[in-house]
Amino acid sequence: MTEAAKQVAQQTEERLDGIVEVLRERFDELTRPRFTEVVMEGRFADRADHGIDQGRAEVRPDGRGGPG
């Protein structure tokens, strides 16, 4: 490979590396906030268990209801 071809290949590789880095950063910007929002909104919480836990909190150990 000639020296000129090596230089062109090196420049192309550097440009592609830069493009890949920009794409990674942009992908992270787009996905991270959305994932954080999902977690903060409690979408991963099991709704059935959550409801049961709330019901248990409302019943006293002696079965009369109210805080224990």
N, C-alpha and C positions, 0 to 999 in steps of 0.2 A: 504494500500500500504506500502510495506516495505521501510525502509530508503534508501536502495541501489536503489530501483526502483525510488524513488523520486529524487535521485541525478542524475540518468541517464535521467529521464524526464526533469529535470532542465537544464542539459548540452545540451540536444537535442534542447530544446527551445531556449537557448542562441545561439547555432550554427545556427539555422534557422533564428533567428532575424538578425544575422550578414550577412547571405546570402541575406536576403531580402534587407538589407541596401545597400549592394554592387550592387545588381541588380537595385535598384532605382537610385543610383549614375550613373551607366553605362547607363541606359536608358536616364537619363537627359543629359549625355554627348553626346549621339547619336542623340537625338532629338532637343535639344536647338540650336545648331549651324545651323542646317538645317532650322529651323523655322526662325531664325534670318536672314539667307540668303534670304529666301523667302520674308520677309518684306523689306529688304534692296534693293532687286532687283525690288521692286514695283509690285510684282505679285498680290497684293490685290487691286491695283489701277484699277478703271473702265476705260478701254481703250477708250470707246466711250466718256465719259465725259472728259477725259484727252485731247483727240483730239479736242473737241469742245472748251475747255478752251484755248488751244494753238491758235486756229483760232480766238477766240475773242480778244486775246492779240495782234493780228496782225492788227486789224481793229480799227481805231480811232473813237471817238464818232461822228465825222462829216462824217464817212463813207469813208474816203480817204485811209485808210490803214496806216500802220506804227504805231509806238508807240503813245499812247494816250497822 
